[in-house]
């Protein structure tokens, strides 16, 4: 893991049987691990015996540069995606703000209508929520109403045909 302090220190590394002293502000263990990875890559290329250490070092550098280039492309793509996501969040936040304003306006309109209704009809309580179902006052049931209902039921039963 890198320390990343500004103070540079001398570190001795070995790559392809060559010792180098490098100045680095990175942690010594981190620098040695990098050198070990490069050494391993060069040795694996030289293992066949058909390539020189110099050619292997050049190919290793090209491979590492290729990896860096691909990572840079990935980073740019992720930056673009992140920018698009942030733009979406801002756009949705604006929509949310507009909807909040619309809700506040609708609530104000409801209160205005509630006050007008309470002024027109003394039976409406402006503190009571308006029900979506309108409730009609019950009418008194009389004996004649019960007789009419019983008569209708008898007529329905009589009109049913049994097989």
N, C-alpha and C positions, 0 to 999 in steps of 0.2 A: 504494500500500500504506500502511496506517495505522501511524503511530508509536505512538500511544496513550500519550503522556506526560501527566502532570498539568499541565504548564505550558501555559497558553493563550497563543496569539499572535494578533495582528490579521492578518487576511487580506482582501484586497480581491478581490471577485468581481463578474462582470457577468452579469446574467440579463435577457433581453428589453430590452436597451439601458439597463438600470438598474444603477448601481454600488452595491454594498453592501460594508460593512466588517463582517466577522464575527469573533467570537472562537472559536478552535478549538484543541483539543489535538491534532488530527490533522495529518498532514503537509500542507504547503501544496499540493503537487501533487495529492494526493488530494482536497482541498477544491475546488480549481479544476476537477478532472475532474467532480466532482458537479455543480457549477454549470453546466459545459458541457453535461452530460446533460440537466439541467432546461431550460436555454436551448433546446437542440435540440428537446425535446419541445414546449415552448410555441410555438416558431417553426413546427414542422410543423403544429400545430393552427391557427395563425393564417394559414397559407399560403393557405387557400381564400378569406380575406378576409371570411368570414361570421361570424367570432367575434372578440371583443375579446381583448386581452392579459390582462385580468383574468379573463375566463371561461376562457381557455386555461390560465392559472396555476392556477385552481381545479380544472379537469379534470385537469391534470397531478398536482396534489396528491392528488386522489381516486384516480387510476391508481396512483400510487406507494403510497398507503395500501392499496389493493387487493392489490398485489404483496406488501407486508409482511404483510398478513393471511394470504394464501395460504402464504407461507413459514413463518409461525408455526404454521399448521395442519400443514404438512409436518413441522416440527420436533417438534410434539407426537406425531404419528403415529410418527415415527422413535424418539422417546423410549419410547413404548409398546412398539414392536417390540424395542428394545434391552433394555427391562426384561424382556420375555417371554423373550428369548434368554438373558439372565443367569439368570433363574429356571430355564430348561431346563438350563443348565450346572451350576447348584447341585444340581438334582435328579439329574442324571446323575452328578455327583461323589459324591453320597450313595449312589447305586446302586453305583458303582464301589467305594466304601468297604465297603459291605455284601458285595459279591462278593469283595473281597480278604479280608475276615474269613472268609467261607465257604470260600475256597480254603485259607486257613491251617488252618482246622478240618479240612478234608478231608485235607490233608497230614499233620496230626497223627494223624488216624484211620488213615491208610495206614501210618504208622510204627508205631503201636500194633499193627495187624494183622500187619505184617511181623515185629515182635518175637515176637508170639504164635506165628506160623508157624515161626519159627526155633527157638523153644523146643520145639515139637511134632515138628519134623522136622529132624534134623541136616544134611540135604542142602541146605537153603535157606540161602543166604548173605544176611544182612540188609542188606549193603551193595550187593547186586546189584539192579538195578531189576526189578520184577515184570513179566514179559512178558505181553501180552494173550493170547498163544497158549500154552496149556499144553503143555509138551514131555514126552512120555512116554519112558521109557528104552527104548532099542532092545533087542530080544531077539535072541539068537543064531539065525542061519539054519542049518538043518540040510539035509542031502541030501534027506531026505524032503519037506521044504518045497519044495525046487526041483522035485522030481518031481511034487508036487501041482500046482504052478503050471503046469508043462509040460502035465500032463494036462488041466487046465482050458482051456488055450489050444487044445489039439487038439480038445476037445469043442466049443468055440466055433466053430472053423473048420469042423468037420464039420457043425454045425447051420446054417451059412449056406447059403442056397440060391442057386445061380447061374442066371440066366435066359439 
